[in-house]
Amino acid sequence: MHTLTDRRRAGVLLHPSSLPGQGYCGDFGDQARRFVDLIAQAGLQIWQVLPLGPTHDDGCPYQSFSVHAGNPDLIDLEWLVDKGWLTPEQAGTGCASPEAKRQALTSAAAAFMTQVQSSADAPMLSAYQQFLDESAFWLEDYVRFQAFRDAEQRRPWTSWPPGLRDFEPGACDRRALELAEAISALRFRQFVFHCQWHELRRYANARGVLLFGDIPIFVHQESADVWAHQSLFDLDAQGQPVTVTGVPPDYFSAEGQLWGNPQYNWQRMQADGFSWWLQRFDSAARQFDIARIDHFRALEAYWEIPAAATSAKTGKWVQTPGRELLRAVRERYPQLRLVAENLGTISAEVEELRHEFSLPGMLILQFAFDGNPENPYLSHRHSQGDIVYTGTHDNDTTLGWFESLTEELRARVYKYFNHPREDMPWMLIAQAMASPATTAIVPWQDFLGLDGRHRMNTPGTTRGNWRWRFDWTQVPRDLVQRIHALLAHYDRLPPTD
């Protein structure tokens, strides 16, 4: 049933914010289409894009303001010029910074609403109304949250006036009337994101490229989701977390990671048939061809840390009704293609749950060389049903990783691969393609041969992450041909008609 396992494929991992362009951030414009064209010509059939939600100042898409909304930083302003809602000058100015882009989008919203009110573009008006209808279960909560937050000088929602803080309908309705113009502009941003993303998805699909997204397992305390659904989280009467999320020491951090998201009230979630979760999977099904459940192990048991703790080591495992949730998801969305992120501290029970629902897991080649001959990340131990990676967005680039190894470990890597002629990172890329795993995915930095200065994220840190962008001058002239030849050698090219 899972189409990722029906034949051998290969893909690339790159967050859209890393695309080139003149603005401060990559977007869904012509550079995204150029990237799709390049990887399709190379024979790659999957673009893993990671989460696409609106981020906080650190830029991390796993800590978003909403599990449903899109990040307006990714909007292509030239698209708005083509629609007649922005001038070229406004679009150019809007590329300078997030604040300038927000102003440009507000100007475009005003032009759009004028057009809507005059009914000058009936198809666009119909598309807008359809978007509002299909997004009703999350959109108003999100746009109100953002408008209220801006009006409150971006203070945490727990410090808002009690009526707003407690999500009281009367108080929220009155405030929304006062901020109607700002809320309308926020709705417009989400509509534009929706239109542009689905245009890009259709463009990619038409060229044989599937878009592979992410479902972050936890949500940020400062989000529309926690504010609008406080009873579904482990909060006190003032909205503050009682227990928070994280993980014990693992591959990524010897000290563990203290993420700080509020824990779920799983009992309440299960009592209403997991409706909040089903809405999340509904959004994923609408956005992506494939979706990864981030930190899948929390669907078996999560690491519960007291909110006052200063270390992730102060925690305990607590069981989760994940099996019941996955049954509900499978019943509601039988064709939804899901992947389980099963990295870190993984128990036999977690793997049993994953296999029960036939979910592909992740195999990271950089983790393979600890000297243990039974290490599951060694190529000869890979299973066909899983996905092999050289590394992920949370790893160093493969070249950076290899350069950081001791001479002894480098020798171990060369010996395992029988002293190949290829240098890093192509030695590891070739091994990923040779793997028995049906799907192989390589971060774009590895295809470009970039070192550790081009790393995307370092788990457990908050500075300098999610800022990396590539430039077309970094793309070797023979890269398409080199990838294509490698895929042909290891039977990972798309089928020919």
C-alpha positions in Angstrom: 0.0 0.0 0.0 2.9 2.4 0.8 4.0 3.7 -2.6 7.5 4.6 -1.2 8.2 0.8 -1.1 6.9 -0.2 -4.5 10.2 0.6 -6.3 13.6 2.2 -5.8 13.7 6.0 -5.7 16.1 8.8 -4.7 15.5 12.3 -3.5 17.0 15.4 -2.1 16.5 17.3 1.2 16.4 21.1 1.1 14.2 23.5 3.0 12.7 26.1 0.6 14.2 28.9 2.7 17.6 27.7 1.5 16.8 28.4 -2.1 18.8 31.2 -3.9 17.3 34.6 -4.7 17.6 38.3 -4.2 15.5 38.4 -1.0 16.5 37.6 2.6 14.9 34.2 2.3 14.3 31.6 -0.4 10.7 31.4 -1.7 8.2 29.6 -3.9 9.1 31.6 -7.0 11.2 31.0 -10.1 14.2 29.7 -8.2 12.0 26.9 -6.7 10.9 25.9 -10.2 14.5 26.0 -11.4 15.4 23.7 -8.6 12.6 21.3 -9.4 13.7 21.2 -13.1 17.3 20.4 -12.1 16.5 17.6 -9.7 13.9 16.1 -12.2 16.5 16.1 -14.9 18.9 14.3 -12.6 16.3 11.6 -12.0 15.5 12.5 -8.4 11.9 11.8 -7.6 11.5 13.3 -4.1 12.0 16.7 -2.7 12.0 16.6 1.1 11.0 20.1 2.2 10.7 19.8 6.1 7.9 21.8 7.9 6.6 25.0 6.2 4.9 26.8 9.2 5.4 30.4 10.3 8.5 30.5 12.5 9.7 32.5 15.5 12.8 34.7 15.4 15.1 31.6 15.5 13.7 30.5 12.1 13.2 26.9 13.3 10.2 25.4 11.4 9.8 22.8 14.1 8.8 25.5 16.6 6.0 27.3 14.7 3.2 29.7 15.5 0.8 27.2 13.9 0.7 23.5 12.9 -1.6 24.4 9.9 -0.5 27.9 8.7 2.2 28.6 6.1 5.3 30.8 6.5 4.7 34.1 4.7 8.5 34.5 4.4 8.3 31.8 1.6 5.8 33.8 -0.5 7.0 34.9 -3.9 6.2 38.7 -4.2 6.6 38.6 -8.0 3.5 36.4 -8.2 1.6 39.3 -6.6 3.0 41.7 -9.2 1.7 39.3 -11.9 -1.7 39.4 -10.2 -1.7 43.2 -10.2 -1.8 43.5 -6.4 1.8 44.9 -6.0 3.9 47.2 -8.1 7.4 46.0 -9.1 8.9 48.6 -6.8 6.8 47.4 -3.9 7.9 43.8 -4.5 11.6 44.8 -4.7 11.4 46.7 -1.5 9.5 43.9 0.2 12.5 41.5 -0.3 14.7 43.4 2.1 13.5 42.0 5.4 10.6 40.1 7.1 9.2 43.5 8.2 9.3 44.9 4.6 7.7 41.7 3.3 4.9 42.0 5.8 4.3 45.5 4.7 4.3 44.5 1.0 1.8 41.7 1.7 -0.4 44.2 3.6 -0.4 46.5 0.6 -1.2 43.5 -1.7 -4.1 42.5 0.6 -5.7 45.9 0.3 -5.5 45.7 -3.5 -6.9 42.2 -3.4 -9.8 43.1 -1.2 -10.7 46.1 -3.5 -10.7 43.6 -6.4 -12.8 41.1 -4.5 -15.4 43.8 -3.4 -15.8 44.9 -7.0 -16.1 41.2 -8.1 -13.6 42.0 -10.9 -12.0 38.5 -10.7 -14.8 35.9 -10.1 -12.4 32.8 -10.3 -10.0 34.3 -7.7 -12.9 35.3 -5.5 -14.2 31.7 -5.7 -10.8 30.3 -4.9 -10.5 32.6 -1.9 -13.9 31.6 -0.6 -13.1 28.0 -1.1 -9.8 28.4 0.9 -11.7 30.1 3.7 -14.2 27.3 3.8 -11.6 24.5 3.8 -9.4 26.2 6.3 -12.2 27.3 8.7 -11.1 24.8 11.4 -7.8 26.6 12.0 -7.6 29.9 10.1 -9.6 32.2 12.4 -7.8 31.0 15.5 -4.4 31.6 13.8 -5.1 35.1 12.3 -6.7 36.3 15.6 -3.7 35.0 17.5 -1.2 36.8 15.3 -3.3 40.0 15.2 -3.8 40.0 19.0 -0.1 39.3 19.6 0.9 42.2 17.4 -1.5 44.5 19.2 -0.1 43.3 22.5 3.5 44.3 21.5 4.2 40.6 20.9 4.0 39.7 24.5 3.4 36.0 25.4 -0.3 35.2 25.2 -0.2 34.2 28.9 0.3 37.9 29.7 -2.7 39.2 27.6 -5.8 40.6 29.3 -7.6 37.6 31.0 -10.5 37.5 28.5 -8.1 37.2 25.6 -5.7 35.0 27.4 -8.4 32.5 28.3 -9.8 32.4 24.8 -13.2 33.7 25.9 -15.5 34.1 22.8 -16.9 37.4 23.7 -13.6 39.1 24.5 -12.0 37.6 21.4 -14.9 38.7 19.1 -14.8 42.2 20.4 -11.0 42.5 19.9 -11.3 40.9 16.4 -13.7 43.6 15.4 -11.2 46.3 16.4 -8.5 44.6 14.5 -10.5 43.6 11.4 -8.2 45.2 8.9 -5.1 43.4 10.3 -7.0 40.1 10.5 -8.1 40.4 6.9 -4.5 41.0 5.8 -3.4 37.9 7.7 -6.1 35.8 6.0 -4.8 37.0 2.7 -1.2 36.0 3.5 -2.4 32.5 4.2 -4.5 32.4 1.0 -1.4 33.5 -1.1 0.8 30.9 0.6 -1.8 28.2 -0.1 -2.1 29.2 -3.8 1.7 29.4 -4.4 2.5 26.2 -2.6 -0.1 24.2 -4.5 1.1 25.7 -7.8 4.6 24.6 -6.9 3.3 21.1 -5.9 1.5 20.7 -9.2 4.6 21.9 -11.1 6.8 19.3 -9.2 4.3 16.5 -9.6 4.0 17.1 -13.3 7.8 16.5 -13.5 7.7 13.3 -11.5 8.8 14.9 -8.2 6.9 14.1 -5.0 6.9 16.7 -2.2 7.8 15.2 1.2 6.8 17.3 4.3 6.9 17.0 8.0 4.5 16.8 11.0 6.4 18.2 14.0 5.3 16.1 16.9 5.1 19.0 19.4 3.9 22.6 19.2 5.3 25.8 20.6 3.8 27.3 23.7 3.6 30.6 21.9 1.3 29.3 19.2 -2.3 29.6 18.1 -2.7 25.9 18.7 -1.9 26.0 22.4 -3.8 29.3 22.9 -7.0 28.1 21.2 -6.9 24.6 22.6 -5.6 25.0 26.2 -7.5 22.0 27.6 -5.6 19.7 25.2 -2.2 20.7 26.9 -0.7 20.2 30.3 -1.1 23.8 31.5 -2.0 25.5 34.7 -4.8 28.0 35.2 -2.7 30.9 33.8 -1.8 28.9 30.7 1.7 28.1 31.8 3.1 24.6 31.1 3.2 22.1 34.0 5.4 19.7 32.2 7.4 20.2 29.0 9.0 18.2 26.2 12.5 17.0 25.4 14.6 13.9 25.1 17.3 12.2 27.2 20.9 12.0 26.0 21.1 10.5 22.5 23.1 10.6 19.3 22.6 14.4 18.9 23.3 15.6 22.4 25.2 14.0 25.3 23.2 16.3 27.7 19.8 15.5 26.1 17.6 18.2 24.7 15.2 20.4 26.7 12.7 21.6 24.0 10.3 23.3 26.4 7.1 22.7 24.4 4.0 22.0 26.6 3.1 18.4 26.9 -0.2 17.1 25.6 -3.2 16.2 27.7 -3.5 12.8 26.0 -6.5 11.8 28.0 -8.5 14.7 26.8 -7.3 14.2 23.2 -8.3 10.5 23.2 -11.7 11.3 24.8 -12.9 13.3 21.7 -11.5 10.8 19.2 -8.2 12.7 18.6 -10.0 15.3 16.6 -7.2 17.8 17.0 -4.7 15.3 15.7 -6.9 14.2 12.8 -7.1 17.9 11.7 -3.3 17.9 11.7 -3.1 14.9 9.4 -5.8 16.4 7.2 -3.6 19.5 6.7 -0.6 17.2 6.0 -2.6 15.2 3.4 -3.6 18.5 1.7 -0.1 19.9 1.6 2.2 17.0 0.9 2.6 13.8 -1.2 4.5 12.2 1.7 4.6 13.3 5.4 7.1 12.3 8.1 5.9 12.1 11.7 8.7 13.9 13.5 9.9 12.3 16.8 7.7 9.2 16.2 8.8 7.6 19.4 6.6 10.1 21.4 3.6 8.2 20.0 4.7 5.2 22.1 6.0 7.1 25.1 7.2 10.7 25.6 10.0 12.2 27.8 8.1 14.3 30.4 10.2 17.0 32.1 8.9 19.3 35.0 8.5 22.8 33.6 10.9 24.2 36.2 13.7 21.8 35.3 16.9 23.2 33.9 18.1 20.0 32.3 16.5 17.4 30.0 18.0 14.7 32.2 15.3 15.4 34.8 12.5 13.5 33.1 10.7 10.2 32.8 9.0 8.2 30.1 5.2 8.3 30.0 3.1 6.0 27.8 1.0 7.5 25.0 -2.2 6.2 23.3 -0.3 6.4 20.0 -1.6 3.1 18.7 -5.2 4.3 19.1 -4.3 7.6 17.3 -2.6 5.8 14.4 -5.6 3.5 14.0 -7.8 6.6 13.8 -5.5 8.1 11.2 -5.3 5.0 9.1 -9.1 4.7 9.2 -9.7 8.3 8.2 -6.8 8.6 5.7 -6.0 5.1 4.4 -4.0 6.3 1.5 -1.9 8.9 3.4 1.8 8.1 2.9 3.6 8.4 6.2 7.1 8.0 7.4 8.3 7.6 11.0 11.3 9.6 12.3 12.7 6.9 14.5 16.0 8.4 15.5 17.4 8.8 19.0 16.5 6.7 22.0 14.3 4.0 20.4 12.9 1.1 22.2 11.6 -2.3 20.9 8.1 -1.1 21.7 8.6 2.0 19.4 9.7 -0.2 16.5 6.9 -2.7 17.1 4.4 0.2 16.8 6.1 1.5 13.7 6.0 -2.0 12.0 2.4 -2.6 13.1 1.4 0.3 10.8 4.0 -0.5 8.1 5.7 2.9 8.4 9.2 3.4 6.8 11.9 4.4 9.3 15.1 6.4 8.8 18.6 5.0 8.4 21.5 7.5 8.8 24.8 6.4 7.3 26.8 8.9 9.5 25.6 7.0 12.5 27.0 3.6 11.3 30.6 3.7 12.4 30.8 3.2 16.1 32.6 -0.1 15.8 29.5 -2.2 16.6 29.1 -4.9 13.8 25.4 -5.0 14.6 24.9 -1.3 14.2 21.5 -1.0 12.3 22.8 1.9 10.2 25.5 -0.1 8.5 24.6 -0.6 4.8 24.4 -4.4 4.8 21.8 -4.3 7.7 19.4 -1.9 5.9 15.9 -3.1 5.2 14.1 -2.4 1.9 11.1 -0.7 3.6 13.1 2.1 5.2 14.7 5.3 3.9 18.4 5.8 3.9 20.1 9.2 4.3 23.7 10.2 4.3 22.7 12.7 7.0 19.7 14.9 7.8 19.1 18.6 8.5 20.2 17.9 12.1 23.5 16.5 11.1 26.7 18.1 9.9 27.2 17.9 6.2 28.8 14.6 5.2 32.1 16.3 4.3 32.0 18.3 7.6 31.3 15.1 9.5 34.1 13.2 7.9 36.6 16.0 8.4 35.7 15.9 12.1 36.5 12.2 12.5 39.7 10.9 14.0 42.1 9.1 11.7 41.1 5.8 13.3 37.4 6.4 12.5 38.2 7.6 8.9 40.2 4.3 8.4 37.2 2.4 9.7 34.9 4.1 7.2 37.3 3.4 4.3 37.7 -0.2 5.3 34.0 -0.8 5.5 33.5 0.6 2.0 36.5 -1.4 0.7 38.6 1.6 0.1 36.6 3.2 -2.7 38.1 5.6 -5.1 35.5 8.2 -4.5 36.2 11.0 -2.0 33.7 12.3 0.5 30.9 13.1 0.3 30.4 11.1 -2.9 31.6 7.9 -1.2 28.7 8.0 1.3 26.2 9.2 -1.4 27.1 6.2 -3.5 26.6 3.9 -0.5 23.2 5.4 0.1 22.2 4.7 -3.5 23.6 1.2 -3.3 21.6 0.5 -0.1 18.9 -2.2 -0.1 16.6 0.6 1.3 14.0 1.4 -1.4 14.2 5.1 -0.9 17.5 7.1 -0.6 17.6 10.8 0.3 20.6 13.1 0.3 20.8 16.6 1.7 21.5 19.2 -1.0 24.7 20.3 0.7 26.1 16.8 0.2 25.3 16.8 -3.5 27.2 20.1 -3.6 30.2 18.8 -1.7 30.0 21.4 1.0 31.7 21.3 4.3 30.5 21.9 7.9 30.3 25.7 7.4 27.1 25.0 5.4 25.3 23.0 8.1 21.6 23.8 8.5 20.9 23.0 12.2 22.8 21.9 15.3 20.3 20.3 17.8 20.4 21.7 21.3 21.5 25.2 20.1 19.5 28.3 19.3 21.9 30.5 17.4 23.0 30.4 13.8 20.6 27.8 12.6 18.1 27.7 9.7 20.0 30.5 7.9 21.9 28.6 5.2 21.2 29.3 1.5 22.9 27.9 -1.5 24.0 29.8 -4.7 23.8 28.5 -8.2 27.6 29.1 -8.6 28.0 26.2 -6.1 26.3 23.8 -8.4 28.9 21.9 -10.5 28.2 21.9 -14.3 28.2 18.1 -14.4 26.1 17.6 -11.3 22.9 16.6 -13.1 24.8 14.1 -15.2 26.7 12.7 -12.2 23.6 12.2 -10.1 21.7 10.7 -13.1 24.6 8.2 -13.8 24.6 7.1 -10.1 20.9 6.6 -10.0 21.0 4.6 -13.2 23.8 2.4 -11.8 21.8 1.6 -8.7 18.3 1.3 -10.3 16.8 4.5 -8.9 15.8 6.3 -12.0 12.1 6.9 -12.7 10.5 4.3 -15.0 10.4 5.1 -18.7 7.1 5.0 -20.5 
